[in-house]
Amino acid sequence: SLCASAAFAQSAPPSTALVGGTVVDIDTGKSIPDAVVVITGDRITAVGPAATVSVPDGARRVPMAGKWLIPGLMNMHVHFGLKLPGAEGDALANETDGELTLRMAANARRSLHSGVTTVRLTHTDNGNDFALKRAIAAGQTRGPRIETAGELIVPTGGHGFRETDGPYGFAQAARTQIKRGASWIKIAISGGISDTHGDISAAPMTDDEMRTLIEVAHRNGVKVTAHNGSVAAAEQALRFGIDCFEHGYHLDEATLRQMKAKGVWLVPTMVVSQPGAYEFYKKIGSPPWYLERVASTGKDHWTMLQTAIRLGVNIALGTDQFPFEPNDGTTATIAEAELYVKGGMTPLQALQAGTIAPARMLGIDKDVGRIKAGQYADIVALD
């Protein structure tokens, strides 16, 4: 009936059509010129050449002529509340949780506007990441889709915030983060560049501590990633089923071969140790000792990346800088991908490392990572 048709029209979600752009197939690298992408609600409903895909009646047309359309970028090592040694970090020393969450929300919005539509947060103080994730999901503020590890769990004196000791301490810490909503667990199994003590190449966790934490997380269906620059700590974690390493500063070929064989992911965060980052370190007033640690780490870090790419280790893009942060004439996210190309990836492989590869790592590749019917309309238009 006419009344029924009118009621259906009023309840149907609005459609938008991106017309005239060139869509990149992220799996093959092939392009679809003069494409039509139809979006209904928040999902893609059709993609293809204008000759075969029609624009629905009443759809809002958005002209994309001269633009390349790629999937939304994904950044797998982000701290929206980042604080590092230096004048800027000192100024934030007494930041309240409310102030931190507002600062994180501003950084999330800037990240989205830089083309990053999904992030994995790899440590936030006091559970403020969970509040931000809920606010974005509810539409109360704008930002990327968030997966989060909650608080970084470390042994006493380790590289991080949530200190604990003994296997049962690590078990409780992991369960607490999962209870709060963590979709990953992150541990620090070596020292870090920003530490004033300890050795990046050390392995401070006991076997019982590491084994128990990984078992608890996996029993709850949650993957575990580890801040790590140590060969000894990597070999220990690989024995117990670690899912991912962050940074990997000093990992050698033998360790990377084990990672390849076991399907363990690497999130390299190359931008933090390479020359393009010095603009950022100057801005935040990094002290000389910190810059010396960056410089001493950078050479091994670069060699590690080249080896990992040559061996075909699973790599997902992550920066450890704000996704939008200026770095080497572009944003940190784009600079990271450019370093992958310099390290041996093809441009398509680098683009995959920032789109479909992270989606696979997160287990959400049925929903994001491609411009494909059925997926969320996470799309970036490039000149």
C-alpha positions as CSV (number, residue, x, y, z in Angstrom):
1,S,0.0,0.0,0.0
2,L,1.0,3.6,-0.4
3,C,1.0,4.2,3.4
4,A,3.2,1.1,3.9
5,S,5.7,2.3,1.3
6,A,5.9,5.8,2.8
7,A,6.5,4.3,6.3
8,F,9.3,2.1,4.9
9,A,10.9,5.1,3.1
10,Q,10.9,7.0,6.4
11,S,12.6,4.2,8.3
12,A,15.2,3.2,5.7
13,P,18.7,4.4,6.5
14,P,20.0,7.1,4.2
15,S,22.3,6.3,1.3
16,T,25.3,8.1,0.1
17,A,27.1,7.4,-3.2
18,L,30.8,8.3,-3.8
19,V,31.0,8.8,-7.5
20,G,33.8,9.2,-10.0
21,G,36.8,8.2,-7.9
22,T,39.3,5.4,-8.3
23,V,38.8,2.5,-5.8
24,V,41.9,0.5,-4.8
25,D,41.4,-3.2,-4.3
26,I,43.6,-3.7,-1.2
27,D,44.2,-7.4,-1.8
28,T,45.4,-7.2,-5.4
29,G,46.4,-3.6,-5.9
30,K,44.1,-3.4,-9.0
31,S,42.0,-0.2,-9.3
32,I,38.5,0.5,-10.4
33,P,38.3,3.8,-12.2
34,D,35.1,5.9,-12.4
35,A,33.8,3.9,-9.5
36,V,30.6,4.1,-7.5
37,V,30.6,3.2,-3.8
38,V,27.2,3.1,-2.2
39,I,26.9,3.4,1.5
40,T,23.8,2.7,3.5
41,G,23.9,3.6,7.1
42,D,27.4,2.9,8.2
43,R,28.1,0.0,5.8
44,I,29.1,-0.3,2.1
45,T,26.3,-1.9,0.1
46,A,27.8,-1.8,-3.4
47,V,31.1,-1.1,-5.1
48,G,32.0,-1.2,-8.8
49,P,32.4,0.7,-12.1
50,A,29.7,3.4,-12.8
51,A,28.7,1.3,-15.8
52,T,27.5,-1.6,-13.6
53,V,26.7,0.0,-10.2
54,S,23.7,2.4,-10.2
55,V,23.2,5.2,-7.6
56,P,20.0,4.5,-5.6
57,D,17.2,7.0,-6.0
58,G,17.4,9.7,-3.4
59,A,21.0,9.0,-2.5
60,R,23.3,11.8,-1.7
61,R,26.0,12.0,-4.4
62,V,29.5,13.0,-3.3
63,P,31.8,13.7,-6.3
64,M,35.2,11.9,-6.1
65,A,36.6,12.7,-9.6
66,G,40.4,12.8,-9.4
67,K,40.5,11.1,-6.0
68,W,41.9,7.6,-5.0
69,L,39.8,5.8,-2.5
70,I,41.5,3.5,0.0
71,P,40.4,1.7,3.1
72,G,40.6,3.7,6.3
73,L,44.1,3.5,7.8
74,M,44.8,1.5,11.0
75,N,47.4,2.3,13.6
76,M,48.2,-0.5,16.0
77,H,50.4,1.2,18.6
78,V,48.8,4.4,19.9
79,H,48.8,6.3,23.2
80,F,46.3,9.1,23.0
81,G,47.5,10.2,26.4
82,L,51.2,10.0,25.5
83,K,53.7,11.5,28.0
84,L,57.4,11.2,27.4
85,P,60.5,12.6,29.2
86,G,60.9,16.3,28.6
87,A,59.4,19.7,29.2
88,E,56.0,18.7,27.7
89,G,55.8,15.5,29.8
90,D,56.8,17.5,32.9
91,A,53.9,19.9,32.3
92,L,51.5,17.0,32.4
93,A,52.8,15.5,35.6
94,N,49.8,16.5,37.6
95,E,47.2,15.9,34.9
96,T,43.9,14.6,36.4
97,D,41.9,11.8,34.9
98,G,39.4,14.2,33.6
99,E,42.0,16.3,31.9
100,L,43.7,13.2,30.5
101,T,40.4,11.9,29.0
102,L,39.7,15.3,27.4
103,R,43.2,15.4,25.9
104,M,42.8,11.9,24.6
105,A,39.5,12.8,23.0
106,A,41.1,15.7,21.2
107,N,43.9,13.5,20.0
108,A,41.4,10.8,18.9
109,R,39.5,13.4,16.8
110,R,42.7,14.7,15.2
111,S,43.7,11.1,14.4
112,L,40.4,10.4,12.6
113,H,40.8,13.6,10.6
114,S,44.3,12.4,9.5
115,G,42.7,9.3,7.9
116,V,43.1,6.8,10.7
117,T,39.8,5.0,11.3
118,T,40.9,2.2,13.7
119,V,43.5,2.2,16.4
120,R,44.8,-0.2,19.1
121,L,45.6,1.6,22.3
122,T,48.7,0.0,24.0
123,H,48.5,1.6,27.4
124,T,46.4,4.3,29.1
125,D,46.5,5.2,32.8
126,N,43.6,4.4,35.1
127,G,41.1,3.0,32.5
128,N,40.5,6.3,30.7
129,D,40.8,4.4,27.4
130,F,37.7,2.4,28.2
131,A,35.7,5.6,28.8
132,L,36.8,7.1,25.6
133,K,36.0,4.0,23.6
134,R,32.5,4.0,25.0
135,A,32.0,7.7,24.3
136,I,33.1,7.3,20.6
137,A,30.9,4.2,20.2
138,A,28.0,6.1,21.6
139,G,28.6,9.0,19.2
140,Q,29.3,11.4,22.1
141,T,32.7,12.4,20.5
142,R,34.4,11.7,17.2
143,G,37.3,9.4,16.9
144,P,38.6,6.1,15.4
145,R,37.3,2.7,16.2
146,I,39.2,1.6,19.3
147,E,40.7,-1.7,20.4
148,T,42.6,-1.4,23.7
149,A,44.9,-3.2,26.0
150,G,44.1,-1.2,29.0
151,E,47.1,-0.7,31.3
152,L,50.5,-2.0,30.5
153,I,51.4,-4.8,32.9
154,V,55.0,-5.0,34.1
155,P,57.1,-6.5,36.9
156,T,58.2,-4.1,39.6
157,G,60.6,-1.6,38.2
158,G,59.7,-2.5,34.6
159,H,58.8,-0.4,31.6
160,G,55.3,0.7,32.5
161,F,52.6,1.6,34.8
162,R,50.7,-1.4,36.4
163,E,53.4,-3.2,38.4
164,T,52.9,-6.6,39.8
165,D,55.0,-9.7,40.7
166,G,54.6,-13.5,40.7
167,P,52.4,-15.6,38.5
168,Y,49.2,-14.9,40.5
169,G,49.9,-11.2,40.5
170,F,50.2,-11.3,36.7
171,A,47.0,-13.4,36.5
172,Q,45.0,-11.0,38.5
173,A,46.3,-8.0,36.6
174,A,45.3,-9.6,33.3
175,R,41.9,-10.6,34.5
176,T,41.3,-7.0,35.9
177,Q,42.1,-5.5,32.4
178,I,39.8,-8.0,30.7
179,K,37.0,-7.3,33.2
180,R,37.3,-3.6,32.4
181,G,37.0,-4.3,28.6
182,A,40.5,-4.9,27.3
183,S,40.5,-6.7,23.9
184,W,44.3,-7.2,24.2
185,I,46.7,-7.6,27.1
186,K,50.0,-5.8,26.9
187,I,53.1,-6.7,29.0
188,A,56.6,-5.2,29.0
189,I,59.1,-8.0,28.8
190,S,62.2,-5.8,28.4
191,G,63.3,-2.2,29.1
192,G,62.5,0.7,26.8
193,I,64.0,3.8,25.2
194,S,62.3,6.1,27.7
195,D,63.5,4.3,30.8
196,T,66.1,5.9,33.1
197,H,67.1,2.5,34.3
198,G,67.4,-1.1,33.1
199,D,68.5,-2.7,29.9
200,I,66.4,-3.0,26.7
201,S,68.1,-6.3,26.1
202,A,67.3,-7.8,29.5
203,A,64.5,-10.3,30.2
204,P,63.1,-9.4,33.7
205,M,60.0,-11.7,33.8
206,T,60.2,-15.2,35.2
207,D,58.9,-18.1,33.2
208,D,56.1,-18.7,35.6
209,E,55.0,-15.1,35.4
210,M,55.0,-15.0,31.6
211,R,53.5,-18.4,31.1
212,T,50.6,-17.7,33.6
213,L,49.7,-14.3,32.1
214,I,49.6,-15.6,28.6
215,E,47.5,-18.6,29.6
216,V,45.0,-16.5,31.5
217,A,44.6,-14.1,28.6
218,H,44.2,-16.9,26.0
219,R,41.6,-18.7,28.3
220,N,39.6,-15.5,28.1
221,G,39.9,-15.3,24.3
222,V,42.2,-12.3,24.5
223,K,45.5,-12.0,22.6
224,V,48.8,-10.8,24.3
225,T,51.3,-8.4,22.9
226,A,54.7,-7.5,24.5
227,H,56.7,-4.4,24.5
228,N,60.1,-5.9,23.6
229,G,63.6,-5.2,22.3
230,S,65.3,-8.2,23.7
231,V,66.3,-11.4,22.0
232,A,66.3,-13.4,25.3
233,A,62.8,-12.1,26.3
234,A,61.5,-12.8,22.8
235,E,62.6,-16.4,22.9
236,Q,61.0,-16.8,26.3
237,A,57.7,-15.3,25.1
238,L,57.7,-17.4,21.9
239,R,57.9,-20.6,24.0
240,F,54.7,-19.6,25.9
241,G,52.6,-18.5,22.9
242,I,52.9,-14.7,22.6
243,D,50.8,-13.3,19.8
244,C,52.6,-10.0,19.0
245,F,55.7,-8.0,19.7
246,E,55.9,-4.2,19.8
247,H,59.1,-2.4,18.5
248,G,61.4,-5.4,18.4
249,Y,64.4,-3.1,18.5
250,H,67.2,-5.6,18.7
251,L,65.6,-8.8,17.4
252,D,67.9,-11.0,15.3
253,E,67.2,-13.2,12.3
254,A,66.8,-16.4,14.3
255,T,64.1,-14.8,16.4
256,L,62.4,-13.3,13.5
257,R,62.4,-16.7,11.7
258,Q,60.6,-18.2,14.8
259,M,58.1,-15.4,14.6
260,K,57.5,-16.2,10.9
261,A,57.1,-19.9,11.6
262,K,54.6,-19.3,14.5
263,G,52.6,-16.5,12.8
264,V,53.6,-14.0,15.5
265,W,52.9,-10.4,14.6
266,L,55.4,-7.5,14.7
267,V,54.3,-3.8,15.2
268,P,57.6,-2.1,14.4
269,T,57.0,1.6,15.4
270,M,59.9,2.6,13.2
271,V,59.2,6.3,13.3
272,V,60.3,6.6,17.0
273,S,63.9,5.6,16.3
274,Q,64.6,7.1,12.9
275,P,65.7,10.7,12.0
276,G,62.2,12.0,11.2
277,A,61.2,11.8,14.9
278,Y,63.7,14.4,16.0
279,E,61.3,17.2,15.0
280,F,58.9,15.7,17.5
281,Y,61.5,15.2,20.3
282,K,62.6,18.8,19.9
283,K,59.0,20.0,20.2
284,I,58.5,18.2,23.5
285,G,61.8,19.2,25.0
286,S,63.4,15.7,25.2
287,P,66.5,15.6,27.4
288,P,69.9,14.6,26.0
289,W,70.0,11.2,27.6
290,Y,66.7,10.3,25.9
291,L,68.0,11.4,22.5
292,E,71.2,9.3,23.0
293,R,69.1,6.2,23.7
294,V,67.0,6.9,20.6
295,A,70.2,7.2,18.5
296,S,71.8,4.1,19.9
297,T,68.7,2.0,19.2
298,G,67.9,3.3,15.7
299,K,70.5,1.3,13.8
300,D,69.6,-2.1,15.2
301,H,65.9,-1.2,14.8
302,W,66.3,-0.5,11.1
303,T,68.3,-3.7,10.5
304,M,65.6,-5.6,12.3
305,L,62.9,-4.2,10.1
306,Q,64.7,-5.0,6.9
307,T,65.2,-8.6,8.0
308,A,61.6,-9.0,9.1
309,I,60.4,-7.8,5.7
310,R,62.8,-10.1,3.8
311,L,61.6,-13.1,5.9
312,G,57.9,-12.2,5.5
313,V,57.1,-11.8,9.2
314,N,53.5,-10.6,9.7
315,I,53.7,-6.8,10.1
316,A,51.0,-4.4,11.2
317,L,51.6,-0.7,11.2
318,G,52.0,1.2,14.4
319,T,53.8,4.4,15.3
320,D,54.1,5.0,19.1
321,Q,53.5,8.6,18.2
322,F,50.1,10.3,17.7
323,P,48.9,9.1,14.4
324,F,48.6,12.7,13.1
325,E,52.0,13.8,14.6
326,P,54.2,15.6,12.0
327,N,57.1,13.3,11.0
328,D,59.5,13.7,8.1
329,G,57.2,16.0,6.1
330,T,54.0,14.0,6.6
331,T,52.1,12.3,9.5
332,A,53.6,9.7,11.7
333,T,51.2,7.0,10.2
334,I,52.2,7.8,6.6
335,A,55.9,8.1,7.5
336,E,55.8,4.7,9.1
337,A,54.4,3.2,5.9
338,E,57.1,5.0,3.9
339,L,59.8,3.5,6.0
340,Y,58.4,0.1,5.3
341,V,58.9,0.8,1.6
342,K,62.4,2.0,2.2
343,G,63.0,-1.2,4.2
344,G,61.9,-3.5,1.3
345,M,58.1,-3.6,1.1
346,T,56.3,-2.8,-2.1
347,P,54.0,0.2,-1.9
348,L,51.0,-2.2,-1.9
349,Q,52.5,-4.3,0.9
350,A,53.0,-1.1,3.0
351,L,49.4,0.0,2.3
352,Q,48.3,-3.5,3.4
353,A,50.3,-3.2,6.6
354,G,48.2,-0.2,7.4
355,T,44.8,-1.6,6.5
356,I,44.0,-5.3,6.0
357,A,46.9,-6.7,7.9
358,P,46.0,-5.0,11.2
359,A,42.3,-6.0,10.6
360,R,43.5,-9.6,10.4
361,M,45.6,-9.2,13.5
362,L,42.6,-7.8,15.4
363,G,40.3,-10.5,14.0
364,I,37.9,-7.9,12.5
365,D,38.8,-8.2,8.8
366,K,35.2,-9.3,8.0
367,D,34.1,-5.7,9.0
368,V,37.0,-3.4,8.1
369,G,40.2,-3.2,6.0
370,R,38.7,-3.3,2.5
371,I,36.3,-1.2,0.3
372,K,33.9,-4.0,-0.1
373,A,30.2,-4.6,0.2
374,G,29.3,-5.6,3.7
375,Q,32.2,-3.8,5.4
376,Y,32.0,-0.6,7.4
377,A,32.4,2.5,5.2
378,D,35.9,3.4,6.6
379,I,37.2,5.2,3.5
380,V,39.9,7.7,2.9
381,A,40.0,9.9,-0.3
382,L,43.5,10.8,-1.6
383,D,44.5,13.3,-4.2
